[in-house]
Amino acid sequence: MLSQVLYTILALLMSGLLIVGVVLTAKAKAEHGRAATLGMFGCFVLLFGELYSIVRIFTLDSLARAIGSDSFPIVLFVIDAIGTLITAVGVGLLIWAVVARRTPAQPQQTPGWQQPQQPQGWQQPQQSEWQRQSQSPPEWQPQSPPQPPSAPQPGWQNPERPGWQNPQG
């Protein structure tokens, strides 16, 4: 009986922690999007698993008397397998939430103000000529050839364009 009370206290503490997790992930939903939703579902599933464990602890003695000692190990295995499955799903959702792509909700824009559009593709940061000259490499490092002042845009480049050099000759 004392072990049931202690187990219940620990399970209630864990349940409290999971409720805090649900609240925090619900608040983070606007910032983290789908990842926070997955984390919230993971906390819900683990909370359900804790409640399942509390019910299991208090009904195990009466269940053992009702079904007899011959089939009790099989029933106990099934009950524990269900609890393990619930825990595995909850932890799996939390892991998925950690590695999920962050898709935040779109911020509300004020009327009359348009956010500037970002250019498509990755662009290498430009360095001015005076910055390149002021950063002389140490003697032991090989020097790279000078870069053209403007980097070409990603995509196909016209080989007939002046200044283009064929690397094969």
C-alpha positions as CSV (number, residue, x, y, z in Angstrom):
1,M,0.0,0.0,0.0
2,L,2.8,2.4,0.9
3,S,4.5,1.6,-2.5
4,Q,1.3,2.5,-4.3
5,V,1.1,5.9,-2.5
6,L,4.8,6.6,-3.3
7,Y,4.4,5.6,-6.9
8,T,1.3,7.8,-7.2
9,I,3.1,10.8,-5.8
10,L,6.0,10.3,-8.3
11,A,3.5,9.8,-11.1
12,L,1.6,13.0,-10.1
13,L,4.9,14.9,-10.1
14,M,5.7,13.6,-13.6
15,S,2.1,14.5,-14.7
16,G,2.6,18.0,-13.4
17,L,5.8,18.3,-15.4
18,L,4.0,17.1,-18.5
19,I,1.2,19.6,-18.0
20,V,3.9,22.3,-17.8
21,G,5.3,20.9,-21.1
22,V,1.8,21.1,-22.7
23,V,1.4,24.7,-21.6
24,L,4.9,25.8,-22.7
25,T,4.6,24.1,-26.1
26,A,1.1,25.6,-26.6
27,K,2.6,29.1,-26.0
28,A,5.6,28.4,-28.3
29,K,3.2,27.3,-31.1
30,A,3.2,30.7,-32.7
31,E,7.0,30.9,-32.8
32,H,7.9,27.3,-33.6
33,G,4.8,26.1,-35.5
34,R,4.6,22.4,-36.3
35,A,7.5,21.5,-34.0
36,A,5.7,22.9,-31.0
37,T,2.5,21.1,-32.0
38,L,4.3,17.8,-32.2
39,G,5.9,18.5,-28.8
40,M,2.5,19.3,-27.3
41,F,1.1,16.0,-28.7
42,G,4.1,14.1,-27.3
43,C,3.4,15.6,-23.8
44,F,-0.3,14.7,-24.1
45,V,0.6,11.1,-25.0
46,L,3.1,10.8,-22.1
47,L,0.5,12.4,-19.7
48,F,-2.0,9.7,-20.8
49,G,0.7,7.1,-20.2
50,E,1.2,8.4,-16.6
51,L,-2.5,8.3,-16.0
52,Y,-2.6,4.7,-17.4
53,S,0.2,3.7,-15.0
54,I,-1.6,5.1,-12.0
55,V,-4.8,3.2,-12.9
56,R,-2.7,0.1,-13.5
57,I,-1.1,0.3,-10.0
58,F,-4.4,0.5,-8.2
59,T,-6.2,-2.2,-10.2
60,L,-3.4,-4.7,-10.4
61,D,-4.3,-6.5,-7.1
62,S,-8.0,-6.9,-7.9
63,L,-7.1,-8.0,-11.5
64,A,-4.8,-10.7,-10.2
65,R,-7.5,-12.0,-7.9
66,A,-10.1,-11.9,-10.7
67,I,-8.1,-13.8,-13.4
68,G,-6.1,-16.2,-11.2
69,S,-2.4,-16.8,-11.0
70,D,-2.1,-19.0,-14.1
71,S,-3.0,-16.4,-16.7
72,F,-1.8,-13.3,-14.7
73,P,1.7,-13.2,-16.3
74,I,0.2,-13.0,-19.8
75,V,-2.2,-10.3,-18.8
76,L,0.5,-8.4,-17.0
77,F,2.7,-8.6,-20.1
78,V,-0.1,-7.2,-22.3
79,I,-0.8,-4.4,-19.8
80,D,2.9,-3.5,-19.6
81,A,3.3,-3.7,-23.4
82,I,0.5,-1.2,-23.8
83,G,2.2,1.1,-21.3
84,T,5.5,0.8,-23.2
85,L,3.8,1.5,-26.5
86,I,2.2,4.6,-25.1
87,T,5.6,5.8,-23.8
88,A,7.4,5.0,-27.0
89,V,4.8,7.0,-29.0
90,G,5.1,10.0,-26.7
91,V,8.9,10.0,-26.7
92,G,8.9,9.5,-30.5
93,L,6.7,12.6,-30.9
94,L,9.0,14.6,-28.7
95,I,12.0,13.5,-30.7
96,W,10.2,14.3,-33.9
97,A,9.4,17.8,-32.5
98,V,13.1,18.4,-31.8
99,V,14.2,17.5,-35.3
100,A,11.2,18.9,-37.1
101,R,11.6,21.9,-39.4
102,R,10.5,25.1,-37.6
103,T,7.6,26.6,-39.5
104,P,6.5,29.6,-37.6
105,A,3.1,31.1,-38.2
106,Q,3.1,34.1,-40.5
107,P,3.5,37.4,-38.5
108,Q,0.7,39.8,-38.8
109,Q,1.7,42.8,-40.9
110,T,0.5,46.3,-40.3
111,P,-1.6,47.8,-43.1
112,G,0.3,49.9,-45.6
113,W,3.7,48.4,-44.9
114,Q,5.1,45.6,-47.1
115,Q,7.9,43.4,-46.1
116,P,10.8,43.5,-48.6
117,Q,11.1,40.3,-50.5
118,Q,14.2,38.2,-50.1
119,P,16.1,37.2,-53.3
120,Q,15.8,33.6,-54.3
121,G,18.8,31.4,-53.9
122,W,22.0,31.8,-51.9
123,Q,24.3,34.7,-52.6
124,Q,27.8,35.0,-51.4
125,P,28.5,38.1,-49.4
126,Q,30.4,40.7,-51.3
127,Q,33.7,42.1,-50.1
128,S,34.9,45.5,-51.4
129,E,38.4,45.8,-53.0
130,W,39.8,47.8,-50.1
131,Q,38.7,45.1,-47.6
132,R,40.4,42.4,-49.6
133,Q,43.6,44.4,-49.8
134,S,43.6,45.1,-46.1
135,Q,43.4,41.4,-45.2
136,S,46.7,40.1,-46.4
137,P,47.1,36.4,-45.7
138,P,50.1,35.2,-43.7
139,E,53.1,34.0,-45.6
140,W,52.5,30.3,-44.8
141,Q,49.1,30.3,-46.4
142,P,48.7,30.0,-50.2
143,Q,47.0,33.0,-51.7
144,S,43.9,32.5,-53.7
145,P,43.5,34.2,-57.1
146,P,41.7,37.5,-57.0
147,Q,37.9,37.3,-57.3
148,P,35.9,39.3,-59.8
149,P,34.2,42.4,-58.2
150,S,30.7,41.0,-58.8
151,A,29.8,37.4,-58.3
152,P,27.6,35.8,-61.1
153,Q,24.1,35.0,-60.2
154,P,23.3,31.3,-59.6
155,G,22.1,29.3,-62.6
156,W,23.3,28.9,-66.2
157,Q,26.0,31.3,-67.4
158,N,26.5,32.1,-71.1
159,P,29.9,30.7,-72.1
160,E,30.1,33.3,-75.0
161,R,30.1,36.1,-72.5
162,P,33.4,38.1,-72.4
163,G,35.6,37.3,-69.5
164,W,34.4,33.7,-69.2
165,Q,37.3,31.2,-69.3
166,N,37.0,27.6,-70.3
167,P,38.7,25.5,-67.6
168,Q,39.7,22.8,-70.2
169,G,41.7,25.1,-72.3
